[in-house]
Amino acid sequence: MKNSISILLLLVLSVLFNQSLLAQDYRVAVRAHNGVEHAFTQWQETLNALSKAIPEHSFKLVPIISLKEITLAAERGEFDFILTNPSSYVELNILHDARVLVTLNNKRADTAQSRFGSVIFTHAGNDHILSIQDLKNTTVMAVSEPAFGGWRVAWLEMLKHGIDPYKDLKAVKFTNSKTQAEVVNAVRDGIVEVGVVRTDQLERMANSGKADLRYFRILNSKDTPAFPFFHSTELYPEWAFAAMPSVPDSHSQSVKKALQSIQPSSHAARKGQYVGWINPLDYTSAENLMKRLQVGPFFKSR
């Protein structure tokens, strides 16, 4: 009798334990590069789609503007999943064992884009700035130092052309708002001579009436097949959706499957401005860039 009671008790405890594993309140951090309000507008429907596809879990959106704060929040264990740029993901992977589940397949100008880069541009009236070599002794603005397409990719391109921005420029400035629109407006208004933004930023602002492309000259303009946007650099994998190590693998795989099931015509995809989610691309190129620049986990003082 005692053995039967013990076995029954173990079974009950086992069921309760398994139920505690099944039902989780997950926090999904998102790099809010266009501000917190915009992050909710863009990504809340994607989290709603996850909650619908995986009803045993709940998913709470946690927008974080600062890339440095993302790393600090990871150290404090404040989120379970993360959608962020390539170098931020590489840093979280190396320092905190984050594992990429899918890569964002963006919808831009009715095309699917799983890669992006940087645009280096100046005001069309700056006749003395026609190439990257002309950046010496100029003032350049970017969104923030840890920004990937918004700074680091362009920084590497400058080095390739013999320009060290921290030695050869008059000044490197970063935005107060942590938004790339501030960079575009600063170049337009003559506050700085040169700006750096991620690819498709200029076109999106032009399409919404917030920028006039006639005011700008693209430096080191490249032509890449099937990529219809201004770019001054090589292209890198799009943002990574990753799981932190505290998330059970079975739950991570459920999230991956749910994301990849989102259709381009869905409300989530339309609000998120993407086509869908694809199997993870190789982020080695982003890691190599960070090693070359000696940033993140590879930091060395300049």
SERO-4910 file (N, C-alpha, C, O; in steps of 0.05 Angstrom, whole numbers):
BEGIN
 pado doro    nc1    nc2    nc3   cac1   cac2   cac3    cc1    cc2    cc3    oc1    oc2    oc3
  Met    A     17    -24      0      0      0      0     17     25      0     13     44    -15
  Lys    A     38     25     18     55     48     19     70     52     -7     73     75    -16
  Asn    A     78     30    -20     91     32    -46     73     44    -67     82     60    -84
  Ser    A     47     36    -66     28     47    -86     24     77    -82     22     92   -101
  Ile    A     23     85    -56     20    114    -51     44    129    -60     42    152    -70
  Ser    A     68    118    -55     93    131    -63     94    134    -93    102    155   -103
  Ile    A     86    113   -107     87    114   -136     67    135   -147     73    150   -165
  Leu    A     43    135   -134     23    155   -142     32    183   -137     28    201   -154
  Leu    A     45    187   -114     56    213   -107     77    222   -127     78    245   -136
  Leu    A     95    204   -135    115    210   -155    103    217   -182    113    235   -195
  Leu    A     82    203   -189     68    209   -214     56    237   -214     58    252   -234
  Val    A     43    243   -191     31    270   -189     52    292   -190     49    312   -204
  Leu    A     74    287   -176     96    307   -176    108    310   -204    115    332   -212
  Ser    A    110    287   -218    121    287   -245    103    303   -263    113    319   -280
  Val    A     77    299   -261     58    314   -278     59    344   -272     60    361   -291
  Leu    A     60    351   -246     62    379   -239     88    391   -249     88    414   -258
  Phe    A    110    376   -247    136    387   -256    135    391   -286    145    412   -296
  Asn    A    124    372   -301    123    374   -330    105    398   -338    111    412   -358
  Gln    A     83    402   -323     65    424   -330     80    451   -325     76    470   -340
  Ser    A     96    452   -304    112    476   -299    131    482   -321    138    505   -327
  Leu    A    142    460   -334    160    464   -357    145    473   -381    155    489   -397
  Leu    A    120    463   -384    105    469   -408     95    498   -409     97    512   -429
  Ala    A     85    508   -387     73    535   -386     94    555   -377    104    554   -354
  Gln    A    102    572   -395    122    592   -390    113    620   -399    100    622   -420
  Asp    A    121    640   -384    117    668   -392    144    677   -403    162    683   -388
  Tyr    A    146    680   -429    171    686   -442    173    716   -448    153    728   -458
  Arg    A    196    727   -444    202    755   -450    219    756   -476    240    744   -477
  Val    A    209    771   -495    222    773   -521    233    801   -524    218    820   -529
  Ala    A    259    804   -522    271    830   -526    275    836   -555    281    819   -571
  Val    A    271    861   -562    274    870   -590    290    896   -590    286    914   -575
  Arg    A    309    896   -608    325    921   -612    307    942   -624    300    940   -648
  Ala    A    300    963   -609    281    983   -617    296   1006   -630    297   1028   -619
  His    A    307   1001   -654    324   1022   -667    309   1046   -677    320   1066   -683
  Asn    A    282   1043   -679    266   1066   -687    248   1076   -664    229   1090   -668
  Gly    A    255   1068   -639    241   1077   -616    222   1056   -605    214   1037   -619
  Val    A    214   1059   -580    198   1039   -566    170   1037   -578    160   1015   -583
  Glu    A    157   1059   -583    130   1059   -594    129   1045   -621    112   1028   -627
  His    A    149   1051   -638    150   1038   -664    155   1008   -661    144    992   -677
  Ala    A    171   1000   -642    176    971   -637    151    956   -630    146    934   -640
  Phe    A    134    968   -613    108    955   -607     90    953   -632     78    933   -637
  Thr    A     90    975   -648     73    975   -672     83    953   -691     67    940   -704
  Gln    A    109    950   -694    120    932   -714    120    903   -705    115    885   -721
  Trp    A    125    897   -679    130    870   -671    109    857   -653    110    833   -648
  Gln    A     90    872   -642     70    860   -624     54    838   -638     48    818   -626
  Glu    A     47    843   -663     31    823   -677     46    797   -682     34    775   -683
  Thr    A     72    799   -684     89    774   -687     88    758   -661     86    734   -661
  Leu    A     89    772   -638     87    758   -613     59    747   -609     55    725   -597
  Asn    A     38    762   -618     11    751   -617      9    725   -633     -5    706   -625
  Ala    A     23    724   -656     22    700   -673     36    677   -658     27    654   -660
  Leu    A     57    683   -644     70    662   -628     52    651   -606     50    627   -602
  Ser    A     38    669   -592     20    661   -571     -3    644   -582    -12    626   -569
  Lys    A    -12    651   -606    -34    636   -618    -24    608   -627    -39    588   -624
  Ala    A      0    607   -638     11    582   -647     20    564   -625     19    539   -627
  Ile    A     28    576   -602     38    561   -579     22    570   -554     33    585   -538
  Pro    A     -3    562   -552    -20    573   -531    -12    567   -502    -21    579   -483
  Glu    A      5    546   -499     14    540   -472     35    560   -461     41    559   -437
  His    A     45    577   -478     64    598   -470     52    626   -475     34    629   -491
  Ser    A     62    645   -460     56    673   -466     82    687   -474    104    679   -465
  Phe    A     80    708   -490    104    722   -501    100    752   -497     81    764   -508
  Lys    A    118    763   -481    116    792   -475    139    807   -490    162    799   -488
  Leu    A    131    828   -504    151    844   -519    166    863   -500    153    877   -483
  Val    A    192    863   -502    209    880   -486    227    896   -505    249    887   -511
  Pro    A    218    920   -513    235    937   -531    258    949   -516    255    959   -494
  Ile    A    281    948   -528    305    959   -516    319    976   -538    327    965   -558
  Ile    A    322   1002   -533    334   1019   -553    364   1016   -555    375   1013   -577
  Ser    A    378   1016   -532    407   1015   -531    418    987   -535    409    969   -521
  Leu    A    436    984   -553    449    958   -557    466    950   -533    467    926   -526
  Lys    A    478    969   -520    493    963   -495    474    953   -474    481    935   -458
  Glu    A    450    965   -473    431    956   -453    422    927   -458    415    913   -439
  Ile    A    421    919   -484    414    891   -490    434    872   -477    426    852   -465
  Thr    A    459    879   -480    480    862   -468    478    861   -437    480    840   -425
  Leu    A    473    884   -425    470    886   -396    445    870   -387    445    857   -367
  Ala    A    423    873   -402    399    859   -395    403    828   -397    391    813   -382
  Ala    A    419    820   -417    425    791   -419    440    782   -395    435    760   -385
  Glu    A    459    798   -385    474    790   -361    456    788   -337    461    771   -319
  Arg    A    435    804   -336    416    803   -314    394    782   -318    377    779   -300
  Gly    A    394    769   -340    374    749   -346    346    760   -350    327    747   -341
  Glu    A    344    783   -362    319    797   -364    302    790   -389    280    800   -392
  Phe    A    312    773   -406    296    764   -429    303    735   -436    325    725   -429
  Asp    A    285    723   -451    288    695   -459    294    691   -488    308    672   -496
  Phe    A    283    709   -505    289    709   -533    297    737   -541    291    756   -527
  Ile    A    311    740   -563    321    766   -572    320    768   -602    328    750   -616
  Leu    A    310    791   -612    312    798   -640    330    822   -642    323    843   -633
  Thr    A    353    818   -655    372    840   -655    391    838   -679    389    819   -695
  Asn    A    408    858   -682    425    859   -705    448    839   -704    452    827   -683
  Pro    A    462    834   -726    482    813   -727    504    815   -706    511    795   -693
  Ser    A    516    839   -702    538    840   -683    528    838   -654    542    827   -637
  Ser    A    504    847   -649    492    844   -622    487    814   -617    493    804   -595
  Tyr    A    477    800   -637    473    771   -634    500    757   -629    502    740   -612
  Val    A    521    763   -645    547    750   -642    557    754   -613    568    736   -601
  Glu    A    554    779   -603    563    784   -576    548    767   -555    560    756   -537
  Leu    A    521    765   -559    505    749   -541    512    719   -543    511    704   -524
  Asn    A    518    711   -567    526    683   -572    552    676   -558    554    655   -545
  Ile    A    572    694   -560    598    688   -548    597    691   -518    609    675   -504
  Leu    A    584    712   -508    585    718   -479    563    703   -463    567    697   -440
  His    A    540    697   -476    518    686   -461    505    661   -474    484    653   -465
  Asp    A    518    650   -494    509    625   -506    482    628   -519    467    608   -521
  Ala    A    474    651   -529    450    654   -544    452    637   -570    474    636   -581
  Arg    A    430    625   -579    432    609   -603    411    618   -623    387    621   -617
  Val    A    419    624   -647    401    635   -668    382    613   -677    389    590   -681
  Leu    A    357    621   -680    336    602   -689    328    607   -718    326    588   -733
  Val    A    325    633   -725    318    640   -752    330    668   -759    338    683   -741
  Thr    A    331    673   -784    340    699   -794    316    714   -806    300    701   -821
  Leu    A    314    739   -801    292    755   -812    295    758   -842    316    764   -853
  Asn    A    273    754   -856    272    758   -885    254    782   -890    229    780   -892
  Asn    A    266    805   -892    252    831   -893    237    834   -919    244    822   -940
  Lys    A    216    850   -918    202    859   -943    209    888   -947    201    905   -932
  Arg    A    223    893   -969    231    920   -975    226    925  -1005    236    910  -1022
  Ala    A    209    945  -1011    202    951  -1039    192    927  -1054    199    922  -1076
  Asp    A    174    912  -1040    162    888  -1051    182    866  -1059    177    850  -1077
  Thr    A    205    867  -1046    225    845  -1050    232    833  -1023    229    846  -1002
  Ala    A    241    808  -1023    250    795   -999    280    799   -996    295    793  -1014
  Gln    A    288    809   -973    316    815   -968    325    803   -942    315    810   -920
  Ser    A    344    785   -943    355    772   -919    383    782   -913    397    771   -896
  Arg    A    392    803   -927    418    815   -923    415    846   -923    397    856   -934
  Phe    A    434    859   -910    434    888   -910    462    898   -904    480    883   -899
  Gly    A    466    924   -906    492    936   -902    489    965   -894    470    973   -880
  Ser    A    509    981   -901    509   1010   -893    509   1028   -918    517   1020   -939
  Val    A    498   1052   -913    499   1073   -933    515   1096   -921    509   1105   -899
  Ile    A    535   1105   -935    551   1129   -928    543   1151   -947    545   1148   -971
  Phe    A    534   1173   -936    522   1194   -954    529   1222   -944    535   1226   -920
  Thr    A    527   1241   -962    532   1269   -955    510   1286   -968    494   1276   -984
  His    A    510   1311   -962    491   1330   -975    500   1334  -1004    524   1336  -1009
  Ala    A    481   1335  -1022    488   1339  -1050    504   1365  -1055    518   1367  -1075
  Gly    A    501   1384  -1037    515   1409  -1040    544   1408  -1031    559   1428  -1036
  Asn    A    553   1387  -1019    581   1384  -1010    598   1375  -1033    605   1351  -1035
  Asp    A    606   1393  -1050    621   1386  -1074    649   1376  -1068    663   1364  -1085
  His    A    659   1381  -1043    685   1372  -1035    686   1343  -1025    707   1332  -1018
  Ile    A    662   1331  -1023    660   1303  -1013    648   1286  -1035    623   1285  -1038
  Leu    A    665   1273  -1050    656   1256  -1073    662   1227  -1069    651   1210  -1084
  Ser    A    679   1220  -1050    687   1192  -1046    694   1188  -1016    695   1207  -1001
  Ile    A    698   1163  -1009    705   1158   -981    732   1171   -974    736   1179   -951
  Gln    A    750   1172   -993    776   1184   -987    773   1214   -980    791   1225   -967
  Asp    A    751   1226   -988    747   1255   -982    736   1259   -954    730   1282   -946
  Leu    A    733   1238   -938    722   1240   -911    742   1252   -891    734   1260   -869
  Lys    A    767   1252   -898    787   1263   -880    779   1291   -871    772   1308   -887
  Asn    A    781   1296   -845    775   1322   -833    746   1331   -836    740   1355   -835
  Thr    A    728   1312   -840    700   1318   -840    686   1308   -814    698   1293   -799
  Thr    A    662   1317   -810    646   1309   -787    625   1288   -796    609   1294   -814
  Val    A    626   1265   -784    608   1243   -792    590   1236   -768    598   1236   -745
  Met    A    564   1231   -774    545   1222   -754    535   1194   -760    529   1187   -783
  Ala    A    532   1178   -739    519   1152   -740    501   1149   -716    501   1166   -698
  Val    A    484   1129   -716    464   1126   -696    476   1120   -668    468   1132   -648
  Ser    A    495   1101   -667    508   1094   -642    532   1077   -649    534   1065   -670
  Glu    A    552   1076   -630    576   1060   -636    570   1030   -639    583   1018   -657
  Pro    A    552   1018   -624    548    989   -628    530    983   -651    526    959   -658
  Ala    A    518   1003   -665    500    997   -687    515    983   -709    538    989   -715
  Phe    A    502    963   -721    515    947   -741    514    961   -769    533    973   -777
  Gly    A    491    959   -782    488    973   -807    489   1003   -804    496   1018   -822
  Gly    A    482   1013   -780    482   1041   -774    509   1053   -768    511   1077   -764
  Trp    A    530   1036   -766    557   1047   -762    579   1027   -768    596   1033   -785
  Arg    A    579   1003   -756    603    986   -757    610    977   -785    633    975   -792
  Val    A    590    970   -800    595    961   -828    608    984   -844    627    979   -859
  Ala    A    599   1008   -840    611   1031   -854    639   1037   -843    657   1044   -858
  Trp    A    643   1034   -817    669   1037   -805    689   1019   -818    711   1027   -825
  Leu    A    682    994   -822    700    975   -835    706    983   -864    728    981   -873
  Glu    A    685    993   -878    689   1002   -905    708   1025   -907    725   1027   -925
  Met    A    707   1043   -888    725   1066   -887    754   1055   -883    772   1065   -897
  Leu    A    758   1036   -865    784   1025   -861    795   1012   -887    819   1015   -892
  Lys    A    778    999   -902    786    987   -927    796   1007   -947    812   1001   -964
  His    A    786   1032   -944    794   1054   -962    816   1072   -950    821   1093   -960
  Gly    A    828   1062   -928    850   1077   -917    842   1099   -898    859   1116   -892
  Ile    A    817   1100   -890    807   1121   -872    801   1109   -845    783   1092   -843
  Asp    A    815   1117   -824    808   1109   -797    791   1131   -784    801   1152   -778
  Pro    A    765   1126   -781    747   1148   -772    755   1160   -745    749   1183   -740
  Tyr    A    767   1144   -728    774   1154   -702    801   1169   -702    809   1181   -681
  Lys    A    814   1170   -725    840   1184   -727    839   1205   -749    851   1227   -746
  Asp    A    825   1199   -771    827   1216   -794    804   1236   -797    806   1255   -812
  Leu    A    782   1232   -783    759   1250   -785    762   1273   -765    776   1271   -745
  Lys    A    748   1295   -771    747   1317   -752    732   1308   -727    740   1314   -705
  Ala    A    710   1293   -731    694   1283   -708    676   1261   -717    665   1262   -740
  Val    A    671   1242   -700    650   1222   -703    629   1227   -682    635   1226   -658
  Lys    A    605   1233   -691    583   1239   -672    562   1218   -673    557   1205   -693
  Phe    A    550   1213   -650    528   1194   -648    503   1208   -639    504   1228   -624
  Thr    A    480   1198   -646    455   1212   -642    447   1212   -612    455   1195   -597
  Asn    A    431   1231   -606    419   1232   -579    394   1214   -577    389   1202   -556
  Ser    A    379   1213   -599    354   1198   -599    358   1168   -603    339   1153   -599
  Lys    A    382   1160   -612    387   1132   -619    370   1123   -643    364   1099   -645
  Thr    A    362   1142   -660    347   1135   -684    362   1144   -709    376   1165   -708
  Gln    A    359   1129   -730    373   1136   -755    361   1160   -770    375   1172   -786
  Ala    A    336   1166   -764    324   1189   -777    339   1215   -768    341   1233   -784
  Glu    A    349   1215   -744    364   1238   -735    389   1242   -752    397   1265   -757
  Val    A    402   1221   -760    425   1222   -777    418   1235   -804    432   1253   -813
  Val    A    397   1225   -816    389   1236   -842    382   1265   -840    390   1281   -857
  Asn    A    368   1273   -820    360   1301   -817    385   1319   -811    386   1342   -820
  Ala    A    404   1308   -797    428   1324   -791    444   1329   -816    456   1351   -819
  Val    A    446   1310   -834    460   1315   -859    444   1334   -877    455   1353   -888
  Arg    A    418   1331   -878    401   1349   -894    404   1377   -884    404   1396   -901
  Asp    A    405   1381   -858    405   1408   -846    433   1420   -843    436   1442   -833
  Gly    A    454   1405   -852    481   1415   -851    493   1414   -823    514   1427   -818
  Ile    A    481   1400   -804    493   1398   -778    518   1381   -778    537   1387   -763
  Val    A    519   1361   -795    543   1346   -800    547   1343   -830    528   1348   -845
  Glu    A    571   1336   -839    576   1334   -867    569   1307   -879    561   1305   -902
  Val    A    571   1286   -863    568   1259   -873    551   1243   -853    554   1247   -829
  Gly    A    535   1225   -864    519   1208   -847    522   1178   -854    530   1172   -877
  Val    A    516   1161   -835    516   1132   -839    490   1121   -829    482   1126   -806
  Val    A    476   1106   -846    451   1093   -838    451   1065   -850    467   1059   -868
  Arg    A    433   1048   -841    431   1021   -852    417   1023   -880    403   1043   -885
  Thr    A    422   1004   -896    409   1004   -923    379   1004   -920    367    993   -901
  Asp    A    366   1017   -939    337   1021   -942    326   1043   -924    302   1049   -926
  Gln    A    342   1054   -906    332   1075   -888    325   1100   -904    304   1112   -900
  Leu    A    342   1108   -923    337   1132   -939    312   1128   -956    295   1146   -958
  Glu    A    309   1104   -969    286   1099   -986    260   1099   -970    240   1110   -979
  Arg    A    261   1087   -946    236   1086   -929    228   1114   -921    204   1121   -921
  Met    A    247   1131   -914    241   1158   -906    230   1174   -930    212   1191   -927
  Ala    A    242   1169   -953    232   1182   -978    204   1174   -984    187   1191   -992
  Asn    A    198   1148   -982    171   1138   -988    150   1149   -969    126   1151   -977
  Ser    A    158   1155   -945    139   1166   -925    138   1196   -925    125   1208   -908
  Gly    A    153   1209   -943    154   1238   -945    171   1251   -924    169   1276   -921
  Lys    A    188   1236   -910    205   1248   -889    233   1255   -899    249   1266   -884
  Ala    A    239   1249   -924    265   1256   -935    262   1259   -966    245   1246   -978
  Asp    A    279   1276   -977    280   1281  -1006    307   1272  -1015    327   1284  -1009
  Leu    A    307   1250  -1031    333   1239  -1039    349   1257  -1057    373   1253  -1060
  Arg    A    338   1278  -1067    353   1297  -1084    373   1312  -1067    392   1324  -1078
  Tyr    A    370   1312  -1041    388   1327  -1023    414   1311  -1018    433   1322  -1007
  Phe    A    415   1285  -1026    437   1268  -1016    454   1256  -1039    444   1251  -1061
  Arg    A    479   1252  -1033    498   1238  -1051    508   1214  -1037    518   1216  -1014
  Ile    A    506   1191  -1050    516   1166  -1038    545   1162  -1045    553   1165  -1068
  Leu    A    561   1156  -1025    590   1152  -1029    596   1122  -1032    584   1105  -1018
  Asn    A    614   1116  -1050    623   1089  -1055    599   1071  -1062    597   1048  -1053
  Ser    A    581   1081  -1079    557   1067  -1086    563   1041  -1100    579   1040  -1119
  Lys    A    550   1019  -1091    554    993  -1102    529    983  -1116    507    993  -1111
  Asp    A    532    963  -1133    510    951  -1148    511    921  -1143    529    907  -1153
  Thr    A    491    911  -1128    490    883  -1122    464    872  -1134    443    882  -1129
  Pro    A    466    850  -1150    442    838  -1162    421    831  -1141    427    821  -1120
  Ala    A    396    837  -1147    373    831  -1131    372    847  -1105    356    841  -1087
  Phe    A    389    868  -1103    388    885  -1079    384    914  -1089    403    927  -1098
  Pro    A    359    924  -1088    352    949  -1102    356    974  -1086    345    995  -1093
  Phe    A    372    974  -1064    375    997  -1047    403   1008  -1048    423    994  -1053
  Phe    A    405   1034  -1042    432   1046  -1039    448   1030  -1019    439   1023   -998
  His    A    474   1025  -1026    492   1013  -1007    521   1020  -1014    528   1021  -1038
  Ser    A    536   1026   -993    564   1033   -997    583   1011   -988    608   1014   -990
  Thr    A    572    988   -979    588    967   -967    580    940   -976    561    937   -992
  Glu    A    594    920   -966    585    892   -970    559    888   -954    552    904   -937
  Leu    A    545    866   -960    520    859   -947    525    837   -927    541    819   -931
  Tyr    A    509    837   -905    512    818   -883    484    806   -877    464    817   -885
  Pro    A    484    783   -863    458    771   -856    440    790   -840    450    806   -824
  Glu    A    414    788   -845    395    805   -830    394    797   -801    409    780   -792
  Trp    A    376    810   -787    374    806   -758    368    777   -750    356    762   -765
  Ala    A    378    770   -727    375    743   -717    354    742   -694    353    760   -677
  Phe    A    337    722   -695    319    716   -673    331    693   -658    334    671   -669
  Ala    A    339    697   -633    355    677   -619    342    671   -592    327    687   -581
  Ala    A    349    648   -581    340    639   -555    363    640   -535    386    633   -542
  Met    A    357    648   -511    378    647   -490    379    618   -479    361    603   -482
  Pro    A    401    611   -466    406    583   -458    386    573   -437    384    549   -434
  Ser    A    372    591   -424    353    582   -404    328    570   -416    312    556   -402
  Val    A    323    574   -442    300    564   -455    304    535   -464    324    530   -478
  Pro    A    287    517   -456    290    489   -464    290    487   -495    276    501   -508
  Asp    A    306    468   -505    309    466   -534    282    459   -547    276    469   -569
  Ser    A    266    444   -534    239    437   -546    222    462   -549    207    464   -569
  His    A    224    481   -530    209    505   -532    220    523   -554    205    536   -569
  Ser    A    247    524   -556    259    540   -577    251    530   -605    245    546   -623
  Gln    A    250    503   -608    242    492   -634    213    498   -640    206    501   -663
  Ser    A    196    499   -619    168    506   -624    166    535   -633    150    541   -651
  Val    A    182    553   -622    182    581   -630    192    583   -659    181    598   -675
  Lys    A    214    569   -665    224    570   -692    203    561   -712    199    574   -733
  Lys    A    190    539   -707    169    528   -724    146    548   -728    136    552   -750
  Ala    A    138    561   -705    117    580   -706    124    604   -723    108    614   -739
  Leu    A    149    614   -720    157    637   -736    158    630   -765    150    646   -782
  Gln    A    169    607   -772    171    599   -800    144    593   -813    142    591   -837
  Ser    A    124    590   -796     97    585   -807     82    611   -814     61    610   -827
  Ile    A     93    634   -806     80    659   -811     81    665   -841    103    665   -853
  Gln    A     59    670   -853     57    675   -882     60    704   -889     54    722   -872
  Pro    A     70    711   -912     75    739   -920     49    756   -919     51    780   -915
  Ser    A     26    743   -924      1    758   -924    -11    761   -896    -32    775   -894
  Ser    A      1    750   -876    -10    751   -849     -8    779   -837      8    795   -846
  His    A    -25    784   -817    -24    810   -803      3    814   -790     14    837   -790
  Ala    A     15    793   -779     41    795   -766     62    804   -785     78    821   -779
  Ala    A     63    791   -809     83    798   -829     79    826   -840     98    841   -844
  Arg    A     54    834   -844     49    860   -855     56    882   -835     68    902   -843
  Lys    A     50    878   -810     57    898   -790     88    898   -785    100    919   -781
  Gly    A    100    875   -787    129    873   -783    145    880   -807    169    883   -806
  Gln    A    131    884   -830    144    892   -855    165    871   -864    187    878   -872
  Tyr    A    157    846   -862    175    825   -870    160    804   -887    135    803   -887
  Val    A    175    787   -901    164    766   -917    160    741   -899    140    727   -901
  Gly    A    180    737   -882    178    714   -864    205    710   -849    220    728   -846
  Trp    A    209    685   -841    233    678   -826    245    653   -839    231    634   -844
  Ile    A    271    654   -843    285    632   -857    305    619   -838    311    629   -817
  Asn    A    314    595   -846    335    582   -830    358    600   -826    364    616   -844
  Pro    A    372    599   -804    393    618   -797    414    620   -819    424    599   -828
  Leu    A    421    644   -826    444    648   -844    470    646   -827    468    645   -802
  Asp    A    492    646   -840    518    643   -827    527    671   -818    531    689   -834
  Tyr    A    531    675   -792    538    701   -781    569    704   -777    578    721   -762
  Thr    A    584    686   -790    613    688   -788    624    714   -798    643    725   -788
  Ser    A    611    724   -820    621    750   -831    618    772   -811    635    790   -809
  Ala    A    596    772   -795    593    793   -774    613    789   -752    624    809   -742
  Glu    A    619    764   -745    639    759   -725    667    768   -734    682    780   -719
  Asn    A    673    763   -760    699    771   -771    701    802   -771    723    813   -766
  Leu    A    679    815   -777    679    845   -777    685    855   -748    701    873   -745
  Met    A    673    842   -728    678    851   -701    707    846   -692    719    862   -678
  Lys    A    718    824   -702    746    819   -696    764    840   -709    783    849   -696
  Arg    A    758    847   -733    774    867   -748    772    894   -734    792    909   -732
  Leu    A    748    901   -724    744    927   -711    752    926   -682    754    947   -669
  Gln    A    756    902   -671    763    898   -643    741    911   -625    747    927   -607
  Val    A    716    902   -629    694    911   -614    679    888   -601    684    865   -607
  Gly    A    661    894   -582    646    873   -569    664    855   -553    681    865   -538
  Pro    A    661    829   -556    678    810   -542    708    812   -549    725    801   -535
  Phe    A    713    825   -572    741    828   -582    752    855   -577    772    864   -590
  Phe    A    740    870   -558    748    898   -553    777    901   -545    787    886   -528
  Lys    A    790    920   -558    816    929   -550    815    960   -552    805    971   -571
  Ser    A    827    973   -532    826   1002   -531    841   1014   -555    862   1004   -563
  Arg    A    829   1035   -566    842   1048   -590    861   1069   -580    874   1082   -597
***
